[in-house]
Amino acid sequence: MSVESPSLQVDEQQSTVKPKAVAKADKHIWGIFIALCIISTIELYSASSREVASSSIGVMGPIIRHLVMLGGGALIVWFLSKRHYSEFIPLTLGFAAVSVVMMVYVMFFGEIVNGARRSLTILGIGIYPAEMVKLSAVLLIALVMSWNPNTQKVGVTSKAVVYSGIIVLFLSGLLIEQGLTNTLLLLSISYSMMIVGGVRLVHLLVLTVAYAACGGVFILYLLLSEPKDIPADADQKVEMIDGKEKKNPTRLDTWIARLQRHGQDSVPKWEIPATGKNRQEILSYMAQANGGIYGVGPGNSREASRLPLAFSDYIFAIIVEELGLIGGIVVLVLYLWLLGRALGIASHCNRTYPALVVIGMAIMIVFQALFHMGIVSGFFPVSGQPLPLLSKGGTSIAVTAIAFGIMLSISRTATRQGSRKQDIRDEIDALPEQFDAENQMQL
């Protein structure tokens, strides 16, 4: 017997509950996505001048390609925003499995980028699985923590903490050889989600000890293992360790050298001589200094034609040069605004799962943006990290678009305080039994 309701459709054969949207998609999140796309289009055109000069793709080639990527990202956002968030639960394990398989393949057979195996090519499209792994981590942690709520008090069970820790350690092990920054970013995201989810301080301390122990084992492995025979650029074949040259450096040598260069805080940036190892960061500082308060204007960048990877790892330097300190602050505020909106949505969701997912997606995007800005401005040691939606890169744009689409879906379909009782019942019926726990983070 089927029940007719304006907000409920029942498939009699599969008994699948398909509740309709309970609100409109969050206009602030849509506005932030559109604003970032506009800034990206303008600034990437300037930042691609070096790429245009070194290839035969034509003046408009990079921007057309980027616009196609942004257009595809917008379609992903729109499509996912129209889905009910419960549809993402059965897809989580599949997406994570694909990410892990790709990551393992890249570790052994991947294409070498900047001295490490980082990507693979499918149908002529370069894919960076590290970006997918971070998204998988958010979905898996939200899945585990929603599945194991503490019914006696606020927070989650110790089982949820253990499972989340295992997930983080496993995915970190896949990421760490590609770069320490991605691993630290994953740890930061997981810690933040656990804190928001109500994990007890003692459990976080135990996790920290476990992470430190595993990190020590990995460093010992790097010290005892033979350097991998990976081709490198000329300036990557030698590192300065404690003032001495070391040929054919390992990843650990590279990390130590970057930390030592970053530790030269007593020397003003303008007095540091430019070398083959620090050329990118010095040109980045010069670009930001040239921008001043108001910037030199879109398209007037002086350093874009000299700064390697201006269109990806150093796009924020070009933004500050052309739009000034004011433009850089505007971009920072857009990301922080996204985090604020996600926190607001999460704190009013009736169920735990959508609350954890929406805040996890926002944390992933915002933390990556903060890492990028910190690296470019000299606050963090040098490491490659794209600026979400603003840097060139198909995988990064696609993953960020998926995150925006999921957040918009939750803003449309997750019931909140004040929702009709029928809508809340429909939402509970649409969720697997293990994920219908009431959100304990409600304000």
C-alpha positions in Angstrom: 0.0 0.0 0.0 1.5 3.3 -1.0 1.1 6.5 0.9 0.5 9.7 -1.0 2.1 12.8 0.5 3.2 16.1 -1.1 6.7 15.7 0.4 7.1 12.0 0.0 7.3 9.6 -2.9 7.4 5.8 -2.3 8.7 3.3 -4.9 6.5 0.3 -4.2 8.9 -2.2 -5.7 12.0 -1.0 -3.9 10.4 0.7 -0.9 12.9 3.6 -1.4 11.9 6.8 0.3 12.7 9.9 -1.8 12.0 13.0 0.2 11.9 16.3 -1.6 13.9 19.4 -0.8 13.0 21.2 2.4 14.7 24.5 1.5 16.4 26.4 -1.3 20.1 25.8 -1.9 22.2 28.2 0.2 22.7 31.4 -1.8 25.9 32.3 0.1 27.6 29.1 -0.9 26.5 29.6 -4.5 27.7 33.2 -4.4 31.1 32.1 -3.0 31.5 29.5 -5.8 30.6 32.0 -8.5 32.9 34.7 -7.0 35.9 32.4 -6.9 35.2 31.3 -10.5 35.2 34.9 -11.7 38.4 35.7 -9.8 40.0 32.5 -11.1 39.2 33.4 -14.7 40.7 36.8 -14.5 43.8 35.9 -12.6 44.6 32.7 -14.4 44.7 34.5 -17.7 47.5 36.7 -16.3 49.3 33.8 -14.5 49.5 31.7 -17.7 51.8 34.1 -19.6 54.8 31.9 -18.9 53.0 28.8 -20.1 51.9 30.6 -23.3 55.5 31.7 -24.0 56.9 28.2 -23.6 54.4 26.3 -25.8 52.4 26.5 -29.0 49.0 26.4 -27.5 48.2 30.0 -28.4 47.4 33.1 -26.3 43.8 32.0 -25.5 44.6 28.3 -25.0 45.1 28.2 -21.3 42.1 30.4 -20.4 39.8 28.4 -22.8 40.9 25.2 -21.2 40.4 26.6 -17.7 37.0 27.9 -18.6 36.0 24.4 -19.8 37.2 23.0 -16.5 35.3 25.6 -14.5 32.2 25.0 -16.7 32.5 21.3 -16.0 32.9 22.0 -12.3 29.7 24.2 -12.4 27.8 21.3 -13.9 29.0 19.0 -11.2 27.9 21.5 -8.5 24.5 21.9 -10.1 23.9 18.1 -10.6 25.0 17.2 -7.0 23.0 20.0 -5.5 19.8 18.5 -6.9 20.4 15.2 -5.3 19.3 14.2 -1.7 22.4 13.9 0.5 21.4 10.4 1.5 22.3 9.2 -2.0 26.0 9.9 -1.3 26.2 7.4 1.5 26.2 4.2 -0.7 28.7 5.9 -3.1 31.3 6.7 -0.4 33.0 3.3 -0.2 33.1 3.0 -4.0 34.7 6.5 -4.4 37.2 5.8 -1.7 38.1 2.4 -3.2 38.8 4.1 -6.6 40.9 6.8 -5.0 43.0 4.2 -3.1 43.5 2.0 -6.2 44.6 5.1 -8.2 46.9 6.2 -5.4 48.6 2.8 -5.2 49.0 2.7 -8.9 50.6 6.2 -8.9 53.0 5.2 -6.1 54.6 2.5 -8.4 53.8 3.5 -11.9 52.7 7.1 -11.8 54.0 10.0 -13.9 56.8 12.0 -12.2 56.0 15.7 -11.4 58.4 17.8 -9.4 60.6 14.9 -8.3 57.8 12.5 -7.2 55.2 10.2 -8.7 52.0 12.2 -8.5 49.6 11.6 -11.4 48.3 9.2 -14.0 46.7 9.8 -17.4 43.3 8.3 -18.4 42.0 9.1 -21.9 44.5 11.9 -22.2 43.4 13.5 -18.9 45.9 13.9 -16.1 44.5 12.8 -12.7 46.0 13.6 -9.3 44.6 11.0 -6.9 45.9 12.8 -3.9 43.1 15.3 -4.2 40.6 12.5 -4.4 42.1 10.9 -1.3 41.4 14.0 0.8 37.8 14.0 -0.3 37.5 10.3 0.5 38.9 10.9 4.0 36.2 13.5 4.8 33.4 11.1 3.6 34.8 8.1 5.4 35.3 9.9 8.7 31.8 11.3 8.5 30.5 7.8 7.8 32.3 6.2 10.7 31.5 8.9 13.2 27.8 9.0 12.2 27.6 5.2 12.4 28.9 5.1 16.0 27.3 7.9 18.0 27.6 7.9 21.8 23.9 7.5 22.9 24.8 8.1 26.5 26.3 11.6 26.1 27.5 14.0 23.5 30.2 12.8 21.0 31.0 9.4 19.5 32.1 6.0 20.8 35.8 5.0 21.2 35.2 2.5 18.3 34.5 5.5 16.0 37.8 7.1 17.1 39.7 3.9 16.5 38.2 3.4 13.0 38.8 7.1 12.1 42.4 6.9 13.2 43.0 3.7 11.1 41.5 5.5 8.1 43.6 8.5 8.6 46.8 6.5 9.1 46.2 4.4 6.0 45.4 7.3 3.7 48.4 9.3 5.2 50.6 6.4 4.3 49.5 6.7 0.7 50.0 10.5 0.6 53.2 11.0 2.5 55.7 10.1 -0.2 54.1 12.6 -2.5 54.6 15.4 -0.1 54.5 16.1 3.6 52.0 19.0 3.2 49.2 16.8 1.9 49.7 14.5 4.9 49.6 17.4 7.4 46.5 18.8 5.6 44.8 15.4 5.9 45.7 15.3 9.6 44.4 18.8 10.2 41.1 18.0 8.5 40.6 14.8 10.5 41.4 16.5 13.8 39.0 19.3 13.1 36.2 16.9 12.2 36.8 14.9 15.3 36.7 18.0 17.5 33.5 19.2 15.9 32.1 15.7 16.3 32.7 15.7 20.0 35.6 13.3 20.3 37.0 13.5 23.9 40.4 15.2 24.5 41.9 12.0 26.0 41.1 10.1 22.7 42.6 12.9 20.7 45.8 12.7 22.8 46.0 8.9 22.3 45.5 9.4 18.5 48.3 12.0 18.5 50.7 9.5 20.2 49.7 6.8 17.7 50.3 9.2 14.8 53.7 10.3 16.2 54.8 6.6 16.6 53.8 5.8 13.0 55.5 8.9 11.8 58.7 7.9 13.6 58.6 4.4 12.0 58.2 6.0 8.5 61.1 8.4 9.1 63.2 5.4 10.2 62.2 3.6 7.0 63.3 6.6 4.9 66.7 6.7 6.7 67.4 3.0 6.2 66.0 2.6 2.7 67.8 3.3 -0.5 67.0 6.4 -2.5 64.5 5.8 -5.2 65.8 6.2 -8.8 63.4 9.0 -9.8 64.5 11.5 -12.4 64.6 15.1 -11.2 65.1 18.5 -12.6 68.6 20.0 -12.5 67.9 22.0 -9.3 66.4 19.0 -7.6 69.5 16.8 -7.9 71.3 18.6 -5.1 70.1 19.8 -1.7 71.9 21.9 0.9 71.8 20.0 4.3 73.5 21.9 7.1 75.4 24.0 4.6 76.7 21.0 2.7 75.7 19.8 -0.7 74.0 16.4 -1.0 73.6 14.8 -4.4 70.6 12.7 -5.3 68.6 13.7 -2.2 65.8 11.6 -0.7 62.3 12.9 0.1 63.5 13.2 3.7 66.5 15.3 2.6 64.2 17.6 0.6 61.9 18.1 3.7 64.9 18.9 5.9 66.4 21.3 3.4 63.1 23.2 3.0 62.7 23.4 6.8 66.2 24.8 7.1 65.7 27.4 4.4 62.4 28.4 6.0 64.2 28.7 9.4 66.3 31.6 8.2 63.8 34.1 9.8 66.6 36.4 11.0 67.4 37.3 7.4 65.0 39.8 5.7 63.4 38.4 2.6 64.8 41.1 0.4 68.4 40.2 1.5 68.1 36.5 0.7 70.0 35.9 -2.6 67.9 34.1 -5.3 69.2 30.6 -6.2 68.0 27.7 -8.2 66.4 26.2 -5.0 64.6 29.3 -3.8 63.8 31.1 -7.0 60.1 30.5 -6.9 59.6 31.7 -3.4 61.8 34.8 -3.9 59.9 35.8 -7.1 56.6 35.1 -5.2 57.7 37.6 -2.4 58.7 40.1 -5.1 55.2 39.8 -6.8 53.4 40.4 -3.5 55.6 43.4 -2.6 55.0 44.8 -6.1 51.2 44.6 -5.5 51.2 46.9 -2.4 47.9 47.8 -1.0 45.8 48.3 -4.1 47.6 46.2 -6.7 48.9 46.9 -10.2 45.6 45.9 -11.8 44.4 42.8 -13.6 46.7 41.8 -16.5 49.5 44.0 -15.3 51.5 41.5 -13.3 55.3 41.9 -13.7 56.3 38.5 -12.2 53.8 36.2 -13.9 56.1 35.8 -16.9 59.0 34.8 -14.6 57.4 32.9 -11.7 57.3 29.2 -12.4 54.0 27.6 -11.5 52.4 31.0 -11.2 49.1 29.4 -12.5 49.0 26.7 -9.8 51.2 26.6 -6.7 51.8 30.4 -6.7 48.5 31.8 -8.0 47.9 33.7 -4.8 51.1 35.7 -5.3 49.8 36.9 -8.7 46.4 37.7 -7.1 48.1 39.9 -4.5 50.3 41.6 -7.1 47.4 42.5 -9.3 44.6 43.1 -6.8 46.9 44.1 -3.9 46.5 43.4 -0.2 42.8 44.3 -0.4 42.3 41.7 -3.1 44.2 39.1 -1.1 42.0 39.8 1.9 38.8 39.5 -0.2 39.9 36.1 -1.4 40.7 35.0 2.2 37.3 36.3 3.4 35.5 34.3 0.7 37.0 31.1 2.0 36.4 31.9 5.7 32.8 32.9 4.8 32.3 29.5 3.3 33.5 27.9 6.6 31.1 30.2 8.5 28.1 29.2 6.4 29.0 25.5 6.7 29.3 25.8 10.5 25.9 27.5 10.6 24.2 24.8 8.5 25.9 22.0 10.5 24.9 23.5 13.8 21.2 23.5 12.8 21.0 20.1 11.1 18.7 17.6 12.8 20.9 14.5 11.8 24.5 13.9 12.6 25.7 12.7 9.1 24.8 15.8 7.1 26.3 18.0 9.8 29.6 16.2 9.8 29.8 16.1 5.9 29.0 19.7 5.4 31.6 20.9 7.9 34.1 18.4 6.6 33.8 19.6 3.0 34.2 23.2 4.1 37.2 22.4 6.3 38.9 20.5 3.4 38.5 23.5 1.0 39.4 26.2 3.5 42.3 24.5 5.1 43.8 23.8 1.7 43.4 27.5 0.8 45.0 28.5 4.1 47.9 26.2 3.5 48.4 27.6 0.0 48.3 31.2 1.3 50.6 30.4 4.1 53.2 28.8 1.8 53.1 31.6 -0.7 53.4 34.3 1.9 56.3 32.5 3.6 54.5 31.5 6.8 54.9 27.8 6.0 57.8 26.0 4.3 57.7 25.7 0.5 55.5 22.9 -0.8 53.1 22.5 -3.8 49.4 23.0 -2.9 46.8 24.4 -5.3 44.4 27.1 -4.3 40.8 25.6 -4.5 39.0 26.8 -7.7 41.6 29.4 -8.4 44.6 27.3 -9.4 44.8 25.6 -12.7 44.2 21.8 -12.5 41.3 19.6 -13.5 41.4 17.2 -10.6 41.5 20.0 -8.0 38.6 21.8 -9.7 36.5 18.6 -9.9 37.1 17.6 -6.3 36.3 21.2 -5.1 33.2 21.2 -7.2 32.1 17.9 -5.7 32.5 19.4 -2.2 30.5 22.5 -3.1 27.8 20.3 -4.7 27.5 18.1 -1.6 27.3 21.2 0.7 24.5 22.7 -1.5 22.7 19.4 -1.5 22.8 19.3 2.3 21.6 22.9 2.5 18.6 21.9 0.4 17.6 18.5 1.7 18.8 18.2 5.4 16.1 19.2 7.8 16.9 21.9 10.4 15.4 23.2 13.5 11.9 24.3 12.9 11.3 21.9 10.0 8.0 20.1 9.7 7.7 16.8 11.6 6.7 15.1 8.3 9.8 16.3 6.6 11.9 15.0 9.5 10.2 11.6 9.4 10.8 11.5 5.6 14.5 12.3 6.1 14.9 9.5 8.7 13.1 7.1 6.4 15.6 8.0 3.6 18.6 7.3 5.7 20.0 3.8 6.5 19.1 2.9 10.1 22.7 3.4 11.3 22.8 7.0 10.2 19.5 8.4 11.6 21.1 9.5 14.9 20.1 13.0 16.1 22.7 15.7 15.7 24.2 16.4 19.1 25.9 19.5 17.9 22.7 21.6 17.4 22.8 25.1 18.8 
